[in-house]
C-alpha cells in the first residue's frame, strides 16, 4: 500500500521546453533538504502533451503544450500501525509544503484521482 499525490505543471511546448520542469525539480529537492522531509527516491517525473479534458490537471488549449508530472509516493508497511501513522503524517506534511511553496509558483495542479485512502 502507498500514499500517492501527483501534480502536472505546464513546461512549454513539445520541442520547446521552457525549463520549468527541471527548475521545479531543483526547487523540490531544495525544499526537501531544507524541510528535512523523508522523501523516498527516486522522485517520479514524466511528461505528456496537453489534455483536451477539462478535468485533467494537464488541460490546456495548445495542442503542442507540454506538461511535466511529478509524483509524491510514500510506501506503507502492512503490519506496523505506528509506522503507518508516522508515514501518513509525513506524507501529508510533504504534500502541504509542496502545495504552499511550489504549486502556486509553477501553476501545478494536483491530479484529483490520485489522493485516496490506502
Residue pairs with C-beta under 8 A, 6 or more apart in sequence:
1 75
1 76
1 78
1 118
2 73
2 74
2 75
2 76
2 118
3 72
3 73
3 74
3 76
3 87
3 88
3 91
3 118
4 71
4 72
4 73
4 114
4 115
5 71
5 72
5 91
5 95
5 98
5 110
5 111
5 114
5 115
6 44
6 57
6 69
6 70
6 71
6 72
6 110
6 111
6 114
7 57
7 69
7 70
7 98
7 103
7 108
7 109
7 110
7 111
8 48
8 56
8 57
8 58
8 67
8 68
8 69
8 108
8 109
8 111
9 20
9 21
9 24
9 67
9 68
9 70
9 103
9 106
9 107
9 108
9 109
10 20
10 60
10 65
10 66
10 67
10 107
11 17
11 18
11 19
11 20
11 21
11 24
11 47
11 66
11 67
11 68
12 18
12 19
12 20
12 65
12 66
13 62
13 64
13 65
13 66
14 49
14 64
14 65
14 66
15 64
16 66
17 66
20 68
20 106
21 45
21 47
21 66
21 68
24 68
24 70
24 102
24 106
24 108
25 43
25 45
25 70
27 102
27 105
28 43
28 70
28 98
28 102
29 43
31 37
31 97
31 98
31 101
31 102
32 39
32 94
35 97
37 90
37 93
37 94
37 97
38 90
39 72
39 94
40 73
40 74
40 75
43 70
43 71
43 72
44 69
44 70
44 71
44 73
45 68
45 69
45 70
45 71
46 68
46 69
47 66
47 67
47 68
47 69
48 58
48 66
48 67
48 69
49 58
49 63
49 64
49 65
49 66
49 67
50 58
50 59
50 60
50 61
50 62
50 63
50 64
50 65
50 66
50 67
51 58
51 59
51 60
52 59
53 59
55 112
57 67
57 108
57 109
57 110
57 111
57 112
58 65
58 67
58 69
58 109
60 67
69 111
70 108
71 114
72 91
72 94
72 95
72 98
74 87
74 88
74 90
74 91
74 94
75 87
76 83
76 84
76 87
76 88
76 118
77 83
77 84
77 87
99 110
102 108
103 109
103 110
